[in-house]
């Protein structure tokens, strides 16, 4: 099966999405500099963040469009590409805000935006707290990306039939609300009592995944592509049936990689999710299935920002030996199978269907 990069490159998609993003960023840079020259670093930082994306969300949107009969050229194809660019700009906003809330240090092997602005402040010897400055700048940068994604989406559908444009915008707007609410639920889970009822902890963790990640990472892009191709409600609903479990499996894979991933591949330090104290399904299952000593070790160290590599290794051993890792892998397989089966049985054009199935595999069978 072709790799994810190869699939995203088909029909020149990555190039065209990148070109749309770069065009938007060029306009944004001009606009920002007109307001205040020192603020040009905002657009530059967005460019850095957007330069390393997998473009999976854009690919899910585009290949759903093609699978529902969308043409490989013409204005409708341009609309699907620009909708993909809007999804990438929204992803940038979500990552910027998420990194601040998680106090993450790196993203794709580089300092996160708030750390980059913090370093800029410190190196210049400016007044005030460097950390606060960095967080403020990153939040504003995320807001700027939200404005950018709205503009790109509006331009994407501007020349489409009114009904199609309205349906696409309504879905895109709903997606943004879902992610904001999902982010709050994630913050709430981190604050609520945890570890006493692992079954309830896992249930809440999965609710957060479905609200925060599953829909905007997979389900909404798939549904958006179908809408842009003019698909009816039943066919759009089929994309939801496939997209929600696939999106959940996608995030569960992220959770596994956040503990067991290779830093050279993921671009984040080993065990970073443990340092950040993420209350994932993997952590909940470990609390449910580990022995007393293992539970005590996880309770003592989950969320310790100074966690050393030796303790990370011990925690990994606890997670493996408890059976939690195998259990989450099984859950990923079960959820993925629902998605694969739904895509195979759906009313789709066959060649684009095969690309969609390949992208679905790439979303869950990955090392980064």
C-alpha positions in Angstrom: 0.0 0.0 0.0 1.4 3.5 -0.8 2.7 5.6 2.1 0.7 8.6 3.4 3.0 11.1 1.7 2.6 9.3 -1.6 -1.2 9.3 -1.3 -1.3 13.0 -0.4 0.9 13.7 -3.5 -1.6 12.1 -5.9 -3.2 14.5 -8.4 -0.7 17.2 -7.3 -2.8 17.7 -4.1 0.0 18.5 -1.6 1.5 21.0 -4.1 -1.8 22.7 -4.7 -2.8 22.8 -1.0 0.6 24.2 -0.1 0.3 26.8 -2.8 -3.1 27.9 -1.5 -1.7 28.1 2.0 1.4 30.0 0.9 -0.7 32.5 -1.1 -2.9 33.1 1.9 0.1 33.6 4.1 1.7 36.0 1.6 -1.5 38.1 1.7 -1.6 37.9 5.5 2.0 39.0 5.8 1.3 42.1 3.7 -1.8 42.9 5.9 0.0 42.3 9.2 3.0 44.5 8.1 0.7 47.3 7.1 -0.7 47.3 10.7 2.6 47.1 12.4 6.0 46.1 11.0 7.2 44.4 14.2 4.2 42.0 13.9 5.5 40.4 10.7 7.0 37.7 12.9 3.5 36.4 13.5 3.0 35.4 9.8 6.5 34.0 9.7 5.8 31.7 12.7 2.6 30.5 11.1 4.6 29.6 8.0 7.0 27.6 10.1 4.2 25.7 11.7 2.3 25.0 8.4 5.4 23.9 6.6 5.6 20.4 8.2 2.1 19.1 8.2 1.0 15.8 6.8 -2.0 17.4 5.0 -4.1 14.4 6.0 -7.2 16.5 6.7 -6.9 18.2 3.3 -6.5 14.8 1.7 -9.5 13.3 3.4 -11.6 16.2 2.2 -10.3 16.1 -1.4 -10.5 12.4 -1.9 -14.0 12.3 -0.4 -14.8 15.0 -3.0 -13.4 12.9 -5.7 -15.0 9.6 -4.5 -18.4 11.3 -4.5 -18.0 12.3 -8.2 -16.1 15.5 -7.9 -14.1 16.4 -11.0 -10.3 16.3 -11.2 -10.1 19.8 -12.6 -12.3 22.9 -12.8 -13.8 25.3 -10.3 -15.3 22.6 -8.0 -11.8 21.0 -7.7 -10.3 24.4 -6.8 -13.0 24.8 -4.1 -12.1 21.4 -2.6 -8.4 22.3 -2.6 -9.0 25.6 -1.0 -11.3 23.9 1.6 -8.3 21.7 2.4 -6.1 24.7 2.9 -8.8 26.2 5.2 -8.7 22.9 7.2 -4.9 23.2 7.5 -5.1 26.8 8.7 -7.7 25.7 11.3 -5.4 22.9 12.4 -2.6 25.4 12.9 -4.9 27.4 15.2 -5.8 24.4 17.2 -2.2 23.3 17.6 -1.1 26.8 18.7 -3.7 26.9 21.4 -3.3 23.3 22.4 0.5 23.7 22.8 -0.1 26.6 25.2 -2.6 24.7 27.2 -0.4 21.6 27.4 2.8 23.7 28.0 4.4 21.7 25.2 8.0 22.5 24.4 8.3 21.1 20.9 6.2 20.5 17.8 7.5 18.6 14.8 11.0 18.8 16.1 11.0 22.5 16.6 10.2 24.8 19.6 6.5 25.4 19.9 5.4 28.9 19.1 5.0 30.1 22.7 8.5 28.8 23.4 9.9 30.5 20.3 8.4 33.9 21.4 9.5 33.3 24.9 13.1 32.9 23.7 12.7 36.0 21.5 11.7 38.0 24.6 14.5 36.6 26.7 17.2 37.1 24.1 16.2 40.7 23.5 16.1 41.5 27.3 12.6 43.0 27.1 10.6 44.0 30.1 8.1 41.6 31.8 7.9 37.8 32.1 9.2 36.0 29.0 6.8 33.0 29.5 3.8 35.2 29.7 4.8 37.1 26.6 5.3 33.8 24.7 1.9 32.5 25.7 0.2 35.7 24.8 1.8 35.8 21.4 1.0 32.2 20.6 -2.7 32.7 21.6 -2.9 35.8 19.4 -1.2 33.8 16.6 -3.8 31.1 17.0 -6.6 33.7 16.8 -5.0 35.0 13.6 -5.1 31.5 12.1 -8.8 31.3 12.9 -9.4 34.5 11.0 -7.3 33.1 8.1 -9.2 29.8 8.0 -12.5 31.6 7.9 -11.3 33.8 5.0 -9.9 30.8 3.1 -13.1 28.8 3.5 -15.3 31.8 2.4 -13.1 32.1 -0.7 -13.3 28.4 -1.4 -17.1 28.3 -1.6 -17.7 31.8 -3.1 -18.5 30.6 -6.6 -20.3 27.4 -5.7 -24.1 27.0 -5.9 -25.7 28.7 -2.9 -27.0 25.5 -1.3 -23.6 23.7 -1.5 -21.8 26.8 -0.2 -24.2 27.2 2.7 -24.0 23.5 3.7 -20.2 23.6 3.5 -19.9 26.7 5.7 -22.4 25.4 8.2 -20.4 22.2 8.6 -17.1 24.1 8.8 -18.5 26.5 11.5 -19.9 23.6 13.5 -16.5 21.9 13.4 -14.9 24.9 15.0 -17.4 25.0 17.8 -16.9 21.3 18.4 -13.1 21.7 18.7 -13.4 24.6 21.2 -15.9 22.7 23.3 -13.7 19.6 23.1 -10.7 21.6 24.2 -12.6 22.8 27.2 -13.7 19.2 28.0 -10.0 18.2 27.8 -9.0 21.0 30.3 -11.9 19.9 32.5 -10.8 16.3 32.5 -7.3 17.4 33.6 -8.8 19.2 36.5 -11.4 16.7 37.7 -10.6 13.9 40.2 -8.9 11.0 38.4 -7.6 7.5 39.1 -10.4 6.3 41.5 -12.7 5.0 38.8 -10.7 4.0 35.7 -13.8 3.0 33.7 -15.3 6.4 34.2 -11.9 8.0 33.4 -11.7 6.0 30.1 -15.2 7.0 29.2 -14.5 10.7 29.7 -11.2 10.4 27.7 -13.1 8.9 24.8 -15.7 11.6 25.0 -13.0 14.2 24.7 -11.4 12.4 21.7 -14.7 12.3 19.9 -15.5 16.0 20.6 -12.0 17.4 20.2 -10.2 15.3 17.6 -12.3 12.7 15.9 -14.6 15.1 14.1 -12.2 17.7 12.9 -9.4 15.3 12.0 -11.4 12.9 9.9 -15.2 13.0 10.0 -15.7 16.6 9.1 -13.1 16.6 6.3 -14.8 13.5 4.8 -18.2 15.0 5.1 -17.1 18.4 3.8 -15.6 16.7 0.7 -18.9 14.9 0.1 -20.9 18.1 0.4 -18.5 20.0 -2.0 -19.2 17.2 -4.6 -22.9 17.7 -4.2 -23.6 14.4 -2.3 -27.0 14.0 -0.7 -27.6 13.7 3.1 -27.5 9.9 3.2 -24.1 9.7 1.5 -22.7 12.5 3.7 -24.0 10.5 6.8 -22.1 7.5 5.6 -18.9 9.6 5.8 -19.8 10.3 9.4 -20.3 6.6 10.1 -16.8 6.0 8.8 -15.1 9.1 10.1 -16.0 9.1 13.8 -14.5 5.7 14.6 -11.5 6.4 12.3 -10.9 9.8 14.0 -11.0 8.1 17.4 -8.5 5.5 16.3 -6.3 8.3 14.8 -6.2 10.0 18.3 -5.6 6.7 20.1 -2.6 6.2 17.8 -1.4 9.6 18.8 -1.8 8.7 22.5 0.3 5.5 22.0 3.0 7.5 20.1 3.0 10.1 22.9 4.4 7.5 25.2 6.1 4.9 23.0 7.0 7.0 19.9 10.5 7.5 18.5 11.5 11.2 19.1 13.4 11.2 15.9 10.2 10.4 14.1 7.5 12.1 16.1 9.5 15.3 16.7 8.6 15.3 20.4 10.6 14.0 23.4 10.0 10.4 24.5 7.2 10.1 27.0 6.1 13.7 26.5 2.4 12.8 27.2 3.5 11.4 30.6 5.2 14.7 31.5 2.2 16.7 30.3 0.0 14.5 32.5 -2.4 13.6 29.7 -5.3 11.5 31.0 -5.7 9.3 28.0 -7.4 6.0 27.4 -3.9 4.4 27.7 -3.4 5.9 31.2 -6.9 5.0 32.3 -6.5 1.4 31.2 -3.1 1.2 33.0 -4.8 2.4 36.2 -7.5 -0.3 35.7 -5.2 -3.2 35.0 -1.8 -2.6 36.6 -0.8 -4.0 40.0 -0.7 -1.8 43.1 2.9 -0.8 42.6 2.4 0.1 39.0 -0.6 2.3 39.8 1.4 4.0 42.5 4.2 4.7 40.1 1.8 6.1 37.5 0.0 8.2 40.0 3.2 9.6 41.4 4.8 10.6 38.1 2.0 11.3 35.6 2.2 15.1 35.0 5.7 15.5 36.3 7.4 18.0 33.9 10.9 16.9 35.1 10.3 13.2 34.4 13.7 11.7 33.4 14.2 9.0 30.8 14.8 6.2 33.3 11.4 6.8 34.9 9.7 7.1 31.5 11.1 3.7 30.7 9.8 2.3 34.0 6.3 3.7 33.3 6.4 2.2 29.8 7.1 -1.2 31.4 4.1 -0.7 33.7 1.9 0.2 30.8 3.1 -2.8 28.7 3.0 -5.4 31.5 -0.5 -4.2 32.6 -1.9 -5.1 29.2 -3.1 -1.6 28.6 -1.0 -1.1 25.5 -2.3 -4.3 23.9 -5.8 -3.3 24.9 -5.6 0.1 23.2 -4.0 -1.5 20.1 -7.0 -3.8 20.0 -9.4 -0.9 20.3 -7.6 0.9 17.5 -8.1 -2.2 15.4 -11.8 -2.5 16.2 -12.6 1.1 15.5 -10.5 1.1 12.3 -12.3 -2.0 11.0 -15.6 -0.2 11.3 -14.3 2.6 9.2 -12.6 0.4 6.6 -15.7 -1.7 6.2 -17.9 1.4 5.8 -15.7 2.9 3.2 -15.5 -0.3 1.2 -19.3 -0.7 1.2 -20.1 3.0 0.6 -21.5 4.3 -2.7 -18.2 5.8 -4.0 -16.2 5.9 -7.2 -13.8 3.0 -7.0 -10.4 4.5 -7.7 -10.8 7.4 -5.3 -12.3 4.9 -2.7 -9.1 3.0 -2.8 -7.2 6.2 -2.0 -9.5 7.0 0.9 -9.0 3.5 2.3 -5.3 4.0 1.9 -5.5 7.3 3.8 -7.5 5.7 6.5 -4.8 3.0 7.0 -2.2 5.8 7.0 -4.0 7.6 9.8 -3.8 4.7 12.2 -0.8 2.6 10.9 1.9 5.3 11.5 4.9 6.1 13.5 4.4 9.9 13.8 
